[in-house]
């Protein structure tokens, strides 16, 4: 079919694809619509108490301004009510699904599939992209929107490129691709792999030879190469300086060794989407001999050999596997990231595996009558698994409980579950979770603080005091001694409370909270003059200190 005719026919598909994909998305991910913010959502700009008064640069002054602009729009629309944030995520995902349909359709056409089955395969692949349970972390998780924003513009740029694949890319189209690519990278840095995807597309299906193909792309590839070099330098600078998102203490070699296992886990989750986890906490390998790391290195080398072997025998399958690896490269290569594995990183790369699956289906030479019911069954199955998986993103407690079940060794999961239960005022239930976290990470003294808070909340101040004494001895600070003094005072231990507050003031003589607490202790000892001095000093440092104001009211009532 000529490109112009295909484009016209594809445009007609838009009118039923978009509403259809929106409906499917809202059905499959419907549990998340009633969800709250979880995990890293609390660190996003809209969670800042001063967000409403923040200047424009607060929202779009960082490294991902396109992403943050979408959060800003949500904040202006509904403040910190989660529903609108979830709706935007679902709409972005549905739109990306439509783009994936046209990408698959075009890649299949370029690869030589020109009969009527092509669009059915593209529809199956895009439905798989839309509904696969691996997509839940990107779609249900508000902080996962970085994948959606970057993915949407990434797919749009790739589709514009594919639309003019047979001809020369003129300046206007090259500019459009560059702008879309820039928007993708400003949504998330991992979109920097786009030039590699376009080059791979040219290398796999050159119409008149590779040299001629690249000559027609000069207006695009020259600025792309320059931008890619700048991006690579930026990443390397972040790596050498331990920039945001990198993992301290993990070398590029250790990270690369671990990613050999991670990539194979991603493939397994695509084929058998069970055992998903929102917080894998996968340990890093530090040598080939660690934990059988050499086995995963060998399997990765075997995968590369399979791609090379498939290149001449079944090029579409080889292309799918190659772009899968290229799309993962920014997060699964040698640049260390804090968490070795995160399912949301599969949002874009899953397209490569979908292309490989379609290629293998084409190899079966089955009739459309036999393939359609199989495809419908597969899509229905993944849609149900997607709906089921979406339920763990409804609340903090559900999310962290699932993580503790999937990885009982994960201290952070037990800690997260304890914090979630504390928010629900289920203090007694939170205690064993903090104990479990502490038993798995004995060197983390912050967990002692949280455990003390849980005991205090559960009206067991004696236990809380013992833990706070231990914490203050290990992590002396005005804050730790202030809390110890507060709990001691609640038990009527005035002298012990005063001793703790004096320790706080030795560490920070201008701590308003310490001064206010010492003032209360002096009130209990009937030293009203000394208490008044402490309260006045606290208000000089912190005019809105409620404890000091309340203390002055007590003194006034006594007099």
C-alpha positions as CSV (number, residue, x, y, z in Angstrom):
1,X,0.0,0.0,0.0
2,X,1.5,3.4,-0.9
3,X,2.5,5.5,2.1
4,X,0.0,8.3,1.4
5,X,-2.9,5.8,1.2
6,X,-1.6,4.1,4.4
7,X,-1.4,7.4,6.2
8,X,-5.0,8.3,5.1
9,X,-6.2,4.9,6.3
10,X,-4.3,5.3,9.5
11,X,-5.8,8.7,10.2
12,X,-9.3,7.1,9.9
13,X,-8.3,4.5,12.5
14,X,-7.6,7.3,15.0
15,X,-11.2,8.1,15.5
16,X,-12.1,4.6,16.9
17,X,-8.7,3.8,18.4
18,X,-8.4,6.8,20.7
19,X,-11.8,6.4,22.5
20,X,-11.5,2.7,22.4
21,X,-8.1,2.7,24.0
22,X,-9.2,5.3,26.6
23,X,-12.1,3.1,27.6
24,X,-9.9,0.0,27.8
25,X,-7.3,2.0,29.9
26,X,-9.9,3.3,32.3
27,X,-11.3,-0.2,32.8
28,X,-8.0,-2.1,33.2
29,X,-6.5,0.5,35.6
30,X,-9.8,1.5,37.3
31,X,-8.7,0.5,40.8
32,X,-6.0,3.3,40.8
33,X,-8.7,6.0,40.3
34,X,-9.6,5.7,43.9
35,X,-5.9,5.6,45.0
36,X,-3.9,8.0,47.1
37,X,-0.4,9.2,46.8
38,X,2.2,6.5,47.6
39,X,6.0,6.1,48.0
40,X,7.9,8.8,46.1
41,X,4.7,10.7,45.3
42,X,5.3,12.6,48.6
43,X,8.5,14.0,47.2
44,X,7.0,15.5,44.1
45,X,6.7,19.4,43.8
46,X,3.0,19.5,44.5
47,X,3.6,17.9,48.0
48,X,5.6,20.9,49.1
49,X,3.6,22.9,51.7
50,X,4.6,26.1,49.9
51,X,3.8,24.9,46.4
52,X,0.8,27.3,46.0
53,X,3.1,30.3,46.6
54,X,6.1,29.0,44.7
55,X,7.4,30.9,41.6
56,X,7.4,29.5,38.1
57,X,11.0,28.3,38.3
58,X,10.0,26.0,41.2
59,X,7.8,24.1,38.8
60,X,9.8,24.1,35.5
61,X,13.4,25.0,36.7
62,X,14.7,21.4,37.1
63,X,16.0,18.7,34.8
64,X,12.5,17.5,33.8
65,X,10.5,20.6,33.1
66,X,8.1,19.0,30.7
67,X,7.2,16.4,33.3
68,X,6.9,18.9,36.2
69,X,4.7,21.1,34.0
70,X,2.1,18.4,33.9
71,X,2.1,18.2,37.7
72,X,1.8,21.9,37.9
73,X,-1.3,21.8,35.6
74,X,-2.8,19.1,37.9
75,X,-2.0,21.2,41.0
76,X,-3.7,24.3,39.5
77,X,-6.7,22.1,38.6
78,X,-7.2,20.2,41.8
79,X,-4.6,21.0,44.3
80,X,-3.4,17.8,46.0
81,X,-6.5,15.7,45.3
82,X,-5.1,12.5,43.6
83,X,-8.0,11.8,41.2
84,X,-7.0,14.3,38.5
85,X,-3.4,13.1,38.7
86,X,-4.5,9.5,38.0
87,X,-6.8,10.6,35.2
88,X,-4.0,12.5,33.4
89,X,-1.8,9.3,33.7
90,X,-4.5,7.2,32.2
91,X,-5.0,9.6,29.3
92,X,-1.3,9.8,28.6
93,X,-1.1,6.1,28.5
94,X,-4.1,5.7,26.2
95,X,-2.5,8.3,23.8
96,X,0.8,6.4,23.9
97,X,-1.1,3.2,23.0
98,X,-2.5,4.8,19.9
99,X,1.0,6.0,18.8
100,X,2.3,2.4,19.4
101,X,-0.4,1.1,17.1
102,X,0.8,3.3,14.2
103,X,4.4,2.5,15.0
104,X,3.9,-1.2,14.9
105,X,1.8,-0.9,11.8
106,X,4.5,1.1,10.0
107,X,7.4,-1.1,11.2
108,X,5.6,-4.2,10.0
109,X,5.0,-2.6,6.7
110,X,8.7,-1.5,6.3
111,X,9.7,-5.1,7.3
112,X,7.7,-6.4,4.3
113,X,4.4,-7.4,5.8
114,X,1.9,-5.7,3.5
115,X,-1.2,-7.9,3.6
116,X,-4.4,-7.3,5.5
117,X,-3.2,-9.0,8.6
118,X,-0.7,-6.2,9.4
119,X,-3.2,-4.0,11.2
120,X,-4.5,-6.9,13.2
121,X,-1.0,-7.7,14.4
122,X,-0.5,-3.9,15.2
123,X,-3.8,-3.9,17.1
124,X,-2.8,-6.9,19.1
125,X,0.6,-5.5,19.9
126,X,-0.7,-2.1,20.9
127,X,-3.4,-3.7,23.1
128,X,-0.6,-5.7,24.7
129,X,1.3,-2.5,25.3
130,X,-1.8,-0.8,26.7
131,X,-2.9,-3.6,29.1
132,X,0.2,-5.6,30.1
133,X,0.5,-5.6,34.0
134,X,4.2,-4.5,33.7
135,X,2.7,-1.1,32.8
136,X,0.9,-0.7,36.1
137,X,3.8,1.0,37.9
138,X,4.1,3.7,35.3
139,X,0.4,4.3,35.0
140,X,-1.0,3.8,38.5
141,X,2.0,5.4,40.3
142,X,1.9,9.2,40.0
143,X,5.7,9.4,40.2
144,X,5.7,6.9,37.4
145,X,4.4,9.7,35.1
146,X,8.0,10.4,34.0
147,X,7.8,7.3,31.9
148,X,4.5,8.2,30.4
149,X,5.5,11.8,29.4
150,X,8.9,10.7,28.0
151,X,7.3,7.7,26.3
152,X,4.5,9.7,24.7
153,X,7.0,12.2,23.0
154,X,9.5,9.4,22.3
155,X,6.8,7.4,20.4
156,X,5.6,10.6,18.6
157,X,9.2,11.4,17.4
158,X,9.7,7.8,16.2
159,X,6.4,7.8,14.4
160,X,7.2,11.1,12.6
161,X,10.5,9.5,11.5
162,X,8.7,6.3,10.3
163,X,6.2,8.3,8.3
164,X,8.9,9.5,6.0
165,X,11.1,6.4,6.2
166,X,11.3,5.8,2.4
167,X,12.2,9.4,1.5
168,X,14.5,12.2,2.5
169,X,13.9,13.8,5.8
170,X,13.6,17.5,5.1
171,X,14.3,20.3,7.5
172,X,10.8,20.8,8.7
173,X,10.3,17.1,9.6
174,X,13.8,16.9,11.1
175,X,12.9,19.9,13.3
176,X,9.7,18.2,14.4
177,X,11.5,15.1,15.4
178,X,14.2,17.0,17.3
179,X,11.5,19.0,19.2
180,X,9.6,15.9,20.1
181,X,12.9,14.2,21.1
182,X,13.8,17.2,23.3
183,X,10.4,17.1,25.0
184,X,10.9,13.3,25.6
185,X,14.3,13.9,27.2
186,X,12.9,16.8,29.3
187,X,10.3,14.3,30.5
188,X,12.9,11.8,31.5
189,X,16.6,11.4,30.6
190,X,16.3,7.8,29.5
191,X,14.7,9.0,26.3
192,X,18.2,9.9,25.1
193,X,18.3,6.5,23.5
194,X,15.9,7.7,20.7
195,X,18.8,8.4,18.2
196,X,20.0,4.8,18.6
197,X,16.5,3.5,17.8
198,X,16.2,5.6,14.6
199,X,19.7,4.6,13.5
200,X,18.8,0.9,14.2
201,X,15.7,1.3,12.1
202,X,17.8,2.6,9.2
203,X,20.4,-0.1,9.5
204,X,17.9,-2.9,9.5
205,X,15.9,-1.8,6.5
206,X,17.9,0.5,4.2
207,X,16.0,1.0,1.0
208,X,19.0,1.8,-1.3
209,X,21.9,0.7,0.9
210,X,23.1,2.1,4.3
211,X,25.1,5.0,2.9
212,X,22.3,6.3,0.8
213,X,19.9,5.9,3.7
214,X,22.0,7.9,6.0
215,X,22.6,10.6,3.4
216,X,18.9,11.2,3.3
217,X,19.0,11.7,7.1
218,X,21.8,14.2,7.4
219,X,19.5,17.1,8.5
220,X,18.4,14.9,11.3
221,X,21.5,12.9,12.4
222,X,24.0,15.8,12.5
223,X,22.1,17.7,15.3
224,X,21.2,14.3,16.9
225,X,24.8,13.3,17.1
226,X,25.8,16.6,18.6
227,X,22.9,16.5,21.1
228,X,23.7,12.8,21.9
229,X,27.4,13.7,22.7
230,X,26.3,16.5,25.0
231,X,23.8,14.2,26.7
232,X,26.5,11.5,27.2
233,X,28.8,14.1,28.7
234,X,26.0,15.1,31.1
235,X,25.4,11.5,32.2
236,X,29.1,10.9,32.7
237,X,29.4,14.0,34.7
238,X,26.6,12.8,36.9
239,X,28.3,9.4,37.2
240,X,31.7,10.8,38.3
241,X,30.2,13.3,40.7
242,X,27.6,10.9,42.2
243,X,24.8,13.0,40.8
244,X,21.1,12.7,41.6
245,X,19.7,9.3,40.9
246,X,23.1,7.5,41.0
247,X,23.8,4.9,43.6
248,X,26.6,5.6,46.0
249,X,29.1,2.8,46.5
250,X,28.1,0.9,43.3
251,X,30.7,0.9,40.6
252,X,29.8,0.9,36.9
253,X,31.1,-2.7,36.6
254,X,29.0,-3.9,39.6
255,X,25.9,-2.2,38.1
256,X,26.6,-3.7,34.7
257,X,26.9,-7.2,36.2
258,X,23.7,-6.8,38.0
259,X,21.8,-5.6,35.0
260,X,22.6,-8.8,33.2
261,X,20.2,-10.5,35.7
262,X,17.8,-7.5,35.7
263,X,17.3,-7.6,31.9
264,X,16.5,-11.3,32.0
265,X,14.0,-10.6,34.9
266,X,12.3,-8.0,32.7
267,X,12.0,-10.6,29.9
268,X,10.6,-13.2,32.3
269,X,8.0,-10.6,33.6
270,X,6.9,-9.9,30.1
271,X,6.4,-13.5,29.3
272,X,5.0,-14.6,32.7
273,X,3.8,-11.4,34.6
274,X,3.6,-12.9,38.1
275,X,5.7,-12.0,41.1
276,X,5.7,-8.3,40.3
277,X,7.1,-6.0,43.0
278,X,7.0,-2.2,43.4
279,X,10.2,-2.2,45.5
280,X,12.5,-5.1,44.4
281,X,15.6,-4.0,46.4
282,X,17.7,-6.4,44.3
283,X,21.2,-6.7,45.7
284,X,24.2,-5.7,43.5
285,X,26.8,-8.1,42.2
286,X,30.4,-7.1,42.8
287,X,32.2,-9.7,40.9
288,X,31.6,-12.6,38.4
289,X,31.8,-15.1,41.3
290,X,29.2,-13.3,43.4
291,X,25.9,-15.2,43.5
292,X,26.4,-16.8,40.1
293,X,26.7,-13.5,38.3
294,X,28.7,-15.2,35.6
295,X,25.6,-17.3,34.6
296,X,23.6,-14.1,33.8
297,X,26.6,-12.6,31.9
298,X,26.8,-15.8,29.9
299,X,23.0,-15.7,29.2
300,X,23.2,-12.0,28.1
301,X,26.1,-12.9,25.7
302,X,23.9,-15.7,24.4
303,X,21.0,-13.2,23.8
304,X,23.3,-11.0,21.8
305,X,24.4,-14.0,19.8
306,X,20.7,-14.9,19.1
307,X,20.1,-11.3,17.8
308,X,23.1,-11.7,15.4
309,X,21.9,-15.1,14.3
310,X,18.3,-13.8,13.8
311,X,19.4,-10.8,11.7
312,X,19.6,-12.7,8.5
313,X,17.0,-15.4,9.3
314,X,14.2,-13.3,10.9
315,X,15.1,-9.7,10.9
316,X,12.0,-8.4,12.6
317,X,12.6,-10.6,15.6
318,X,16.3,-9.5,15.8
319,X,15.1,-5.8,15.5
320,X,12.7,-6.2,18.3
321,X,15.3,-7.7,20.7
322,X,17.9,-5.1,19.7
323,X,15.7,-2.1,20.3
324,X,14.5,-3.6,23.6
325,X,18.1,-3.6,24.7
326,X,18.8,-0.1,23.3
327,X,15.7,1.3,25.0
328,X,16.9,-0.2,28.3
329,X,20.5,1.0,27.9
330,X,20.1,4.3,29.7
331,X,19.0,2.5,32.9
332,X,20.4,-1.0,32.4
333,X,24.0,-0.5,31.3
334,X,26.9,1.0,33.3
335,X,25.5,4.2,34.8
336,X,24.6,3.2,38.4
337,X,21.1,4.0,39.6
338,X,20.0,3.7,43.2
339,X,17.6,0.8,42.6
340,X,18.9,-1.9,40.3
341,X,15.4,-2.9,39.0
342,X,12.2,-0.9,38.6
343,X,9.3,-2.2,36.6
344,X,8.4,1.3,35.3
345,X,11.6,1.3,33.3
346,X,10.0,-1.2,31.0
347,X,7.3,1.2,29.8
348,X,9.0,2.0,26.5
349,X,11.3,-1.0,26.0
350,X,8.3,-3.4,26.2
351,X,7.6,-2.4,22.6
352,X,10.7,-4.2,21.5
353,X,9.6,-7.4,23.1
354,X,6.1,-7.0,21.6
355,X,7.7,-6.7,18.1
356,X,9.6,-9.9,18.8
357,X,6.4,-11.7,19.9
358,X,4.7,-10.6,16.7
359,X,7.7,-11.8,14.6
360,X,7.5,-15.2,16.3
361,X,3.7,-15.3,15.7
362,X,4.3,-14.6,12.0
363,X,6.8,-17.5,11.9
364,X,4.0,-19.9,12.8
365,X,2.2,-19.1,9.5
366,X,-1.2,-19.6,11.2
367,X,-4.4,-18.3,9.6
368,X,-6.1,-15.2,10.9
369,X,-9.0,-17.4,12.0
370,X,-6.8,-19.3,14.4
371,X,-4.6,-16.4,15.5
372,X,-7.5,-14.0,16.4
373,X,-9.0,-16.1,19.3
374,X,-5.5,-16.7,20.7
375,X,-4.8,-13.0,20.6
376,X,-8.1,-12.1,22.2
377,X,-7.4,-14.7,24.9
378,X,-3.9,-13.3,25.6
379,X,-5.2,-9.7,25.7
380,X,-8.1,-10.7,28.1
381,X,-5.6,-12.5,30.4
382,X,-3.2,-9.6,30.6
383,X,-6.1,-7.1,31.1
384,X,-7.3,-9.1,34.1
385,X,-3.8,-9.3,35.5
386,X,-3.4,-5.6,35.0
387,X,-6.7,-4.8,36.8
388,X,-5.6,-7.1,39.6
389,X,-2.1,-5.6,39.9
390,X,-3.6,-2.1,39.9
391,X,-5.2,-2.7,43.3
392,X,-1.9,-2.7,45.1
393,X,-1.4,1.0,44.1
394,X,-4.6,2.1,45.9
395,X,-2.9,2.8,49.2
396,X,0.5,2.9,51.0
397,X,-0.5,0.0,53.1
398,X,-1.5,-2.2,50.2
399,X,1.6,-1.3,48.2
400,X,4.1,-2.0,51.1
401,X,2.3,-5.2,52.2
402,X,2.6,-6.6,48.7
403,X,6.3,-5.7,48.8
404,X,6.9,-7.5,52.1
405,X,5.2,-10.6,50.7
406,X,7.2,-10.6,47.5
407,X,10.6,-9.9,49.2
408,X,10.6,-10.8,52.9
409,X,14.2,-9.6,53.1
410,X,13.4,-6.0,52.1
411,X,13.8,-3.8,55.2
412,X,12.4,-0.7,53.4
413,X,9.2,-2.5,52.6
414,X,8.5,-3.3,56.3
415,X,9.5,0.3,57.2
416,X,7.1,1.6,54.5
417,X,4.3,-0.6,55.8
418,X,4.9,0.6,59.4
419,X,4.7,4.3,58.3
420,X,1.5,3.6,56.3
421,X,-0.1,1.9,59.4
422,X,1.0,4.8,61.6
423,X,-0.8,7.2,59.2
424,X,-4.0,5.2,59.8
425,X,-3.4,5.4,63.5
426,X,-2.9,1.6,63.6
427,X,0.0,2.0,66.0
428,X,-0.1,-1.5,67.5
429,X,0.0,-3.0,64.0
430,X,2.9,-0.8,63.0
431,X,5.2,-1.9,65.9
432,X,6.0,-5.4,64.5
433,X,6.6,-4.0,61.0
434,X,9.3,-1.6,62.4
435,X,10.7,-4.5,64.4
436,X,10.9,-6.6,61.3
437,X,12.6,-3.7,59.4
438,X,15.1,-3.2,62.2
439,X,15.9,-7.0,62.3
440,X,16.8,-6.8,58.6
441,X,18.8,-3.6,58.8
442,X,20.3,-3.4,62.2
443,X,22.7,-0.6,61.2
444,X,19.9,1.8,60.4
445,X,19.3,3.7,63.7
446,X,16.5,5.8,62.1
447,X,14.3,2.7,62.5
448,X,14.8,3.0,66.3
449,X,13.3,6.5,66.2
450,X,10.3,5.2,64.2
451,X,9.8,2.3,66.6
452,X,9.9,4.7,69.5
453,X,7.2,6.8,67.8
454,X,5.1,3.7,67.3
455,X,5.3,2.7,71.0
456,X,4.5,6.3,72.0
457,X,1.5,6.3,69.7
458,X,0.4,3.0,71.2
459,X,0.5,4.5,74.7
460,X,3.6,2.7,75.8
461,X,5.8,5.7,76.7
462,X,8.1,3.6,79.0
463,X,9.3,1.5,76.0
464,X,9.5,4.7,73.8
465,X,11.8,6.4,76.4
466,X,14.2,3.4,76.5
467,X,14.4,3.4,72.7
468,X,14.8,7.2,72.5
469,X,17.7,7.1,75.0
470,X,19.4,4.6,72.8
471,X,18.8,6.7,69.7
472,X,20.0,9.9,71.3
473,X,23.2,8.2,72.5
474,X,23.9,6.9,69.0
475,X,22.6,10.0,67.1
476,X,22.9,12.9,69.4
477,X,21.1,16.0,68.2
478,X,18.8,18.7,69.5
479,X,15.8,17.0,67.9
480,X,16.5,13.5,69.4
481,X,17.0,15.0,72.9
482,X,13.9,17.2,72.5
483,X,11.8,14.2,71.8
484,X,13.3,12.3,74.7
485,X,12.6,15.2,77.0
486,X,9.0,15.4,75.7
487,X,8.3,11.8,76.4
488,X,10.0,11.9,79.8
489,X,7.8,14.9,80.7
490,X,4.7,12.9,79.7
491,X,5.7,10.3,82.3
492,X,6.1,13.0,85.0
493,X,9.9,12.6,85.0
494,X,10.6,16.3,85.3
495,X,14.2,16.1,86.2
496,X,15.0,13.6,83.5
497,X,13.1,15.7,81.0
498,X,15.1,18.8,82.0
499,X,18.3,16.9,81.7
500,X,17.5,15.8,78.1
501,X,16.5,19.4,77.2
502,X,19.8,20.7,78.6
503,X,21.6,18.2,76.4
504,X,19.7,19.5,73.4
505,X,20.6,23.1,74.2
506,X,24.3,22.2,74.6
507,X,24.1,20.9,71.0
508,X,22.1,23.8,69.8
509,X,21.8,26.8,72.1
510,X,19.4,28.6,69.8
511,X,16.9,25.8,69.3
512,X,13.5,27.3,69.9
513,X,11.8,24.0,70.6
514,X,14.4,23.2,73.3
515,X,14.0,26.6,75.0
516,X,10.2,26.2,75.0
517,X,10.4,22.7,76.4
518,X,12.8,23.8,79.1
519,X,10.4,26.6,79.9
520,X,7.6,24.0,80.5
521,X,9.9,22.0,82.7
522,X,10.6,25.1,84.8
523,X,6.9,25.8,85.1
524,X,6.5,22.3,86.5
525,X,9.2,23.2,89.0
526,X,7.4,26.5,89.8
527,X,10.3,28.5,88.4
528,X,8.1,31.0,86.6
529,X,10.8,33.7,86.1
530,X,13.2,31.3,84.5
531,X,10.3,29.8,82.4
532,X,9.3,33.3,81.2
533,X,12.9,34.0,80.0
534,X,13.0,30.7,78.0
535,X,9.6,31.3,76.4
536,X,10.5,34.9,75.4
537,X,13.8,33.7,73.9
538,X,12.1,30.9,72.0
539,X,9.7,33.5,70.5
540,X,12.5,35.8,69.5
541,X,14.0,32.9,67.5
542,X,10.7,31.4,66.2
543,X,7.8,33.9,66.5
544,X,5.2,31.3,65.7
545,X,6.3,28.8,68.3
546,X,3.0,27.5,69.8
547,X,4.6,25.7,72.8
548,X,6.2,29.0,73.9
549,X,3.0,30.9,73.5
550,X,1.1,28.3,75.4
551,X,3.7,28.4,78.2
552,X,3.3,32.2,78.6
553,X,-0.5,31.6,78.8
554,X,0.1,29.1,81.7
555,X,2.4,31.6,83.5
556,X,-0.3,34.4,83.1
557,X,-3.0,32.1,84.5
558,X,-0.8,31.2,87.5
559,X,-0.1,34.9,88.3
